[in-house]
Amino acid sequence: MAFFSPETEQDLLKRGYSRRNFGRISALVAGGAALPFYNEAAMAQLSMRLDAPKDAVRINANENPLGPCPEAAEAMYAVIKGGGRYMYEKTFEFAKVQADLDGVKPDYVQPFAGSSAPLHYSVIAFTSKERGLVTADPDYEAAARAAQFVGAKVTKVKLDAANGYKHDVKAMLAADPNAGAYYVCNPNNPTGTLTPKSDIEWLIKNKPAGSVVILDEAYIHLTGADFGSDFVQQDKDVVILRTFSKLFGMAGLRAGAAIGRPDLLKKLMPYSSGALPVTGMVGATASLKVKDLVPKRREIIKATRENVLNWATSKGYSFIPSVSNKFMIDVKMPARQYVEGMVKEKVLVGRAWPSMPTYVRVSIGLPEEMEKWKIAHAKVMASV
Ligand SMILES: Cc1ncc(COP(=O)(O)O)c(C=O)c1O
């Protein structure tokens, strides 16, 4: 079976992968989004009933029910008629607009159809049996699962619960001082908690030579916190991942980017292939050009989140305070039981993490959807 170019094969072998790992690496590359449990939508299915009624409230995959902004929708509609062409220039245009916003040159931005692909490719490119992956716990599982799948070592380090569930970067480095990649999701999924930039800076400064920090900023727009762009401007060993699946409401339309030094991005490319969906590219570009889109949507989601969390506080439910479009709530029963109970009430909530067995992740939907969640939540909580 032929998988990769001879150079890429040599690189994989040099990093300690054996030819026996190639099949799995290739499966991850080829079918990443389709493999079970490697993206949010697939993982959401773990807590989703396929027979759930059409009118069920879907707050299980951290999506944005507002969908794409009108400018993006218009741009995508307009480009469809020309969809018989690859239109590579639309990808370059998106890279340029994103690069300008991040204060880097266009070759520091590599567009993708979402951020799952570059997350998988980063794991393959920077980890191996000897130089593993360090992640937080709980966090977005895709990086760790991809690493396990291809045979790289994974080390999980608990979030710092005593300090707002931030990443414990010192413990992450101590847990594997010779890792190939340190994965920091900021703000974190599922907790919706922020890690201070100074901590990320510390990790970048102190991590071993030849490793990278994979800084997953899928939800950063929701927080008002600083992006990590300046790390890239300073040519640090950082690969930032962004997606249009969250605040920008384009999960089903697919656009995202890896932002980093060209030599780091180049390492991702042997695993990537082909043209990107032109709809996603023009939708992303149009979204970025709407100056007040991010703050406006951030405020909308914040208002709904605060309403829900204030209500939860008033009713005495415990949860982890969040600055994102989801939060973890303690349901005081096995998570699965709560999830099942909520499905019966036609509310699809997210999943649980093994390290927090009675907590369930709930995404922030529309205000009216969250009203339905409140009623269902109170009912299911009262049932035990
Ligand atoms: C932290 C994080 N990173 C990456 C992704 C990948 O999403 P997408 O491939 O839609 O960009 C998700 C999806 O939920 C996520 O939560």
The ligand as a Tripos MOL2 file, in Angstrom:
@<TRIPOS>MOLECULE
LIG
   16    16     1     0     0
SMALL
NO_CHARGES

@<TRIPOS>ATOM
      1 C1        -11.5290   22.8550   20.6550 C.3       1 LIG1
      2 C2        -11.9480   22.4650   19.2910 C.ar      1 LIG1
      3 N1        -11.0220   22.4310   18.3400 N.ar      1 LIG1
      4 C3        -11.3330   22.0780   17.0900 C.ar      1 LIG1
      5 C4        -12.6240   21.7440   16.7560 C.ar      1 LIG1
      6 C5        -12.8690   21.3230   15.3600 C.3       1 LIG1
      7 O1        -13.9480   21.8870   14.7680 O.3       1 LIG1
      8 P1        -14.0170   22.1290   13.1970 P.3       1 LIG1
      9 O2        -13.3630   21.0000   12.4980 O.co2     1 LIG1
     10 O3        -15.4740   22.2120   12.9180 O.co2     1 LIG1
     11 O4        -13.2900   23.4020   12.9480 O.co2     1 LIG1
     12 C6        -13.6230   21.7640   17.7280 C.ar      1 LIG1
     13 C7        -15.0020   21.4080   17.4250 C.2       1 LIG1
     14 O5        -15.8760   21.4160   18.2370 O.2       1 LIG1
     15 C8        -13.2610   22.1310   19.0430 C.ar      1 LIG1
     16 O6        -14.1500   22.1550   20.0280 O.3       1 LIG1
@<TRIPOS>BOND
     1     1     2 1
     2     2     3 ar
     3     2    15 ar
     4     3     4 ar
     5     4     5 ar
     6     5     6 1
     7     5    12 ar
     8     6     7 1
     9     7     8 1
    10     8     9 2
    11     8    10 1
    12     8    11 1
    13    12    13 1
    14    12    15 ar
    15    13    14 2
    16    15    16 1
@<TRIPOS>SUBSTRUCTURE
     1 LIG1         1 GROUP 0 **** ****
